[in-house]
Amino acid sequence: MKPILYIYSFIFCLTQLIYSQQAGMNLIPYNLSTESYNGNGLDKPSEVFNSIVSYPEAISLRLKFGSANLGKGSYIIVKSVEDSSWQKLNSVSIEQWGFTSAYFNGDSVVVSLYIAPGDKNIYFDISGFFI
């Protein structure tokens, strides 16, 4: 009988943890779209786009991507302006992250798109961010 009590306690604690994390997230709508790029003629990945995303009142930011096509070798770098921590998202990891980035300290991040040789129709768009 005691093992069942432990299982129920564990499940209760886990649901409270998940709920508290989700309840603290505020999604701020934001629209940022890149053009569609092709990597024809490139011999190495090259930066084709970068922009700063900021929200002056934020302690931290987490980007929400609306859509993205990163091909076989292209990727996005998200970098905190405050402490230079960064994350690389490719076609696999952006799906694993649920089309979001990690949380970054501070109120601003730089988002850069790198296109790989041979990749076609590479783009992303950001639909908002969590603070």
SERO-4910 file (N, C-alpha, C, O; in steps of 0.05 Angstrom, whole numbers):
BEGIN
 pado doro    nc1    nc2    nc3   cac1   cac2   cac3    cc1    cc2    cc3    oc1    oc2    oc3
  Met    A     16    -24      0      0      0      0     17     25      0     10     45    -12
  Lys    A     40     25     13     57     48     14     68     56    -13     70     79    -19
  Pro    A     76     36    -30     87     44    -57     67     60    -73     74     78    -87
  Ile    A     41     53    -71     21     69    -86     19     97    -75     16    116    -91
  Leu    A     22    101    -49     22    127    -38     46    144    -48     43    167    -54
  Tyr    A     69    131    -51     92    145    -62     88    153    -91     96    174    -99
  Ile    A     75    135   -106     70    141   -134     51    164   -137     55    182   -153
  Tyr    A     29    164   -121     10    187   -122     24    213   -113     19    234   -125
  Ser    A     40    212    -93     55    236    -84     73    246   -106     75    270   -111
  Phe    A     87    228   -119    105    235   -141     90    248   -164     98    269   -174
  Ile    A     68    236   -172     52    247   -194     41    275   -186     41    293   -203
  Phe    A     31    278   -161     21    304   -153     43    325   -154     39    347   -164
  Cys    A     67    319   -143     89    338   -144     97    345   -172    103    368   -178
  Leu    A     98    325   -190    106    330   -217     86    348   -231     94    366   -246
  Thr    A     60    343   -227     40    360   -240     41    389   -230     37    408   -244
  Gln    A     47    392   -204     49    419   -192     73    433   -204     72    457   -209
  Leu    A     95    419   -208    119    431   -219    114    440   -248    121    462   -256
  Ile    A    102    422   -264     96    429   -292     77    453   -293     81    471   -309
  Tyr    A     56    453   -277     36    475   -277     49    501   -269     44    521   -282
  Ser    A     66    500   -249     78    525   -240     97    537   -261     99    561   -264
  Gln    A    111    520   -276    128    529   -297    112    541   -320    120    562   -330
  Gln    A     90    529   -327     74    539   -349     59    564   -341     55    582   -358
  Ala    A     50    566   -316     35    588   -307     51    614   -308     40    636   -311
  Gly    A     78    611   -304     95    635   -304    103    645   -331    116    666   -333
  Met    A     95    631   -352    103    639   -379     83    659   -391     59    653   -391
  Asn    A     92    681   -400     75    700   -414     84    702   -443    107    710   -448
  Leu    A     67    695   -461     74    697   -490     67    724   -500     45    734   -499
  Ile    A     88    738   -510     85    764   -522     86    761   -552    105    750   -562
  Pro    A     65    769   -566     65    766   -595     87    783   -608     93    806   -599
  Tyr    A    100    772   -628    123    786   -641    125    775   -669    123    750   -673
  Asn    A    128    791   -689    130    782   -716    158    789   -728    165    812   -730
  Leu    A    172    768   -734    198    771   -748    201    749   -768    199    725   -760
  Ser    A    204    755   -793    207    735   -814    232    741   -831    237    764   -837
  Thr    A    246    720   -838    269    723   -856    259    719   -884    237    709   -889
  Glu    A    275    726   -903    271    719   -931    277    689   -933    285    676   -914
  Ser    A    272    678   -957    279    651   -963    306    652   -977    310    666   -997
  Tyr    A    326    636   -967    353    637   -977    361    610   -989    351    589   -982
  Asn    A    379    611  -1009    391    588  -1021    421    588  -1017    434    609  -1019
  Gly    A    432    564  -1013    461    562  -1008    477    554  -1032    499    543  -1030
  Asn    A    466    560  -1056    481    553  -1081    507    570  -1082    507    594  -1076
  Gly    A    528    557  -1090    554    570  -1093    570    575  -1067    591    586  -1069
  Leu    A    559    566  -1045    574    570  -1020    593    546  -1015    587    524  -1024
  Asp    A    615    551  -1002    633    529   -995    633    523   -965    645    504   -956
  Lys    A    620    540   -949    618    536   -921    593    551   -911    583    569   -925
  Pro    A    582    543   -888    558    558   -877    564    588   -874    586    595   -865
  Ser    A    545    604   -882    549    633   -881    525    647   -868    502    639   -873
  Glu    A    530    667   -852    509    682   -840    495    699   -861    508    714   -876
  Val    A    469    697   -863    454    712   -883    434    731   -870    423    748   -884
  Phe    A    429    728   -844    410    745   -831    416    747   -801    425    727   -789
  Asn    A    413    770   -789    413    772   -760    396    796   -751    393    816   -766
  Ser    A    385    794   -728    367    814   -717    367    812   -687    372    791   -675
  Ile    A    362    834   -674    359    835   -645    330    833   -638    313    848   -649
  Val    A    323    816   -619    296    814   -608    299    823   -579    315    812   -564
  Ser    A    283    843   -571    285    853   -544    258    861   -533    239    867   -547
  Tyr    A    256    860   -506    233    869   -491    244    881   -466    252    867   -448
  Pro    A    244    908   -464    258    922   -443    251    914   -414    268    917   -397
  Glu    A    228    904   -409    220    896   -382    227    867   -374    222    859   -352
  Ala    A    238    853   -393    243    824   -389    267    818   -372    288    832   -375
  Ile    A    265    798   -356    288    787   -341    301    765   -358    326    761   -357
  Ser    A    285    751   -374    294    730   -391    275    729   -415    252    738   -414
  Leu    A    285    717   -437    270    714   -462    272    685   -472    293    672   -470
  Arg    A    250    675   -483    250    649   -497    235    653   -523    211    660   -522
  Leu    A    247    649   -546    235    653   -571    215    631   -578    219    608   -572
  Lys    A    193    639   -592    174    620   -603    174    623   -633    166    643   -644
  Phe    A    183    602   -647    184    602   -676    157    593   -687    146    572   -678
  Gly    A    147    608   -706    122    600   -719    127    577   -739    112    558   -740
  Ser    A    148    580   -755    156    559   -774    185    563   -781    197    584   -776
  Ala    A    197    543   -793    225    544   -801    230    522   -821    219    500   -819
  Asn    A    248    527   -840    259    507   -858    289    510   -856    300    530   -867
  Leu    A    302    491   -844    331    494   -840    347    473   -856    372    471   -853
  Gly    A    334    459   -874    348    441   -892    365    421   -878    359    413   -855
  Lys    A    386    412   -891    404    391   -880    426    403   -863    435    390   -844
  Gly    A    436    427   -869    459    437   -855    457    465   -845    475    475   -832
  Ser    A    435    479   -850    432    506   -841    423    507   -812    413    487   -802
  Tyr    A    426    530   -799    420    531   -770    416    560   -761    422    579   -775
  Ile    A    404    562   -738    399    588   -725    416    589   -700    418    569   -685
  Ile    A    428    612   -695    442    617   -669    426    638   -654    421    660   -665
  Val    A    419    632   -629    406    652   -612    427    658   -590    437    640   -577
  Lys    A    433    684   -586    454    691   -567    444    714   -549    433    734   -558
  Ser    A    448    710   -523    441    730   -503    459    755   -505    484    751   -506
  Val    A    448    778   -506    464    803   -506    477    806   -479    499    817   -476
  Glu    A    462    798   -457    471    803   -430    496    787   -423    515    798   -412
  Asp    A    496    761   -428    518    744   -419    531    727   -440    548    710   -434
  Ser    A    524    731   -465    535    717   -488    530    687   -489    542    673   -505
  Ser    A    512    677   -472    505    648   -475    490    645   -501    477    664   -510
  Trp    A    492    621   -513    480    617   -539    470    589   -543    476    571   -528
  Gln    A    453    586   -564    442    561   -571    441    558   -601    435    578   -616
  Lys    A    448    535   -611    447    529   -640    423    510   -645    421    489   -632
  Leu    A    406    519   -663    383    503   -671    385    495   -700    387    512   -717
  Asn    A    383    469   -705    382    459   -733    355    447   -738    337    449   -721
  Ser    A    352    433   -761    326    422   -768    316    401   -748    292    398   -745
  Val    A    334    387   -735    326    367   -715    321    380   -688    300    375   -676
  Ser    A    340    396   -679    338    407   -652    315    427   -649    303    429   -627
  Ile    A    308    441   -670    286    460   -667    259    445   -663    242    455   -649
  Glu    A    257    422   -675    233    405   -670    234    394   -641    214    393   -628
  Gln    A    258    385   -633    260    374   -606    253    395   -585    243    388   -564
  Trp    A    259    420   -590    253    442   -572    225    452   -576    217    472   -563
  Gly    A    209    439   -592    181    448   -596    179    475   -609    161    491   -603
  Phe    A    197    481   -627    198    506   -641    201    530   -622    189    551   -626
  Thr    A    216    526   -601    223    547   -582    253    546   -577    266    526   -584
  Ser    A    264    567   -566    292    568   -558    293    562   -528    273    558   -515
  Ala    A    317    561   -518    321    560   -489    314    588   -478    311    607   -493
  Tyr    A    312    590   -452    310    617   -439    337    629   -438    357    616   -432
  Phe    A    339    655   -444    364    670   -443    361    693   -424    341    706   -422
  Asn    A    383    698   -408    383    720   -389    382    746   -403    393    749   -425
  Gly    A    368    765   -391    368    792   -401    343    798   -419    326    780   -422
  Asp    A    343    822   -429    319    831   -444    324    831   -474    306    840   -489
  Ser    A    347    821   -484    353    821   -512    369    797   -521    386    787   -506
  Val    A    362    787   -545    378    765   -557    383    773   -586    368    788   -599
  Val    A    405    763   -597    411    766   -625    405    739   -638    414    718   -629
  Val    A    389    740   -659    381    716   -674    394    717   -701    390    736   -716
  Ser    A    410    696   -708    424    695   -734    417    670   -749    414    649   -737
  Leu    A    415    672   -775    410    649   -793    435    644   -809    445    662   -823
  Tyr    A    444    619   -809    467    611   -824    457    590   -845    444    571   -838
  Ile    A    464    595   -870    456    577   -891    480    559   -900    502    569   -903
  Ala    A    474    534   -904    495    515   -911    495    511   -942    475    516   -955
  Pro    A    518    504   -952    520    499   -981    499    479   -991    495    458   -979
  Gly    A    486    486  -1012    466    468  -1025    438    469  -1013    420    460  -1026
  Asp    A    435    480   -989    408    481   -978    391    502   -993    401    522  -1003
  Lys    A    365    496   -995    347    513  -1011    323    521   -995    313    505   -978
  Asn    A    312    545  -1000    288    555   -987    290    555   -957    272    546   -943
  Ile    A    313    565   -946    318    565   -918    307    591   -906    312    613   -916
  Tyr    A    292    589   -884    280    612   -872    271    605   -843    271    581   -836
  Phe    A    263    625   -828    249    621   -803    231    645   -798    236    667   -809
  Asp    A    211    641   -781    196    664   -771    191    661   -742    187    638   -732
  Ile    A    191    683   -728    186    683   -699    158    695   -695    151    716   -705
  Ser    A    142    680   -680    114    690   -675    110    703   -648     90    715   -643
  Gly    A    130    700   -631    129    712   -604    152    703   -587    170    690   -596
  Phe    A    151    712   -562    170    703   -543    158    702   -515    139    716   -509
  Phe    A    170    685   -499    161    682   -471    179    698   -453    203    700   -457
  Ile    A    166    712   -433    182    727   -414    176    716   -386    187    725   -366
***
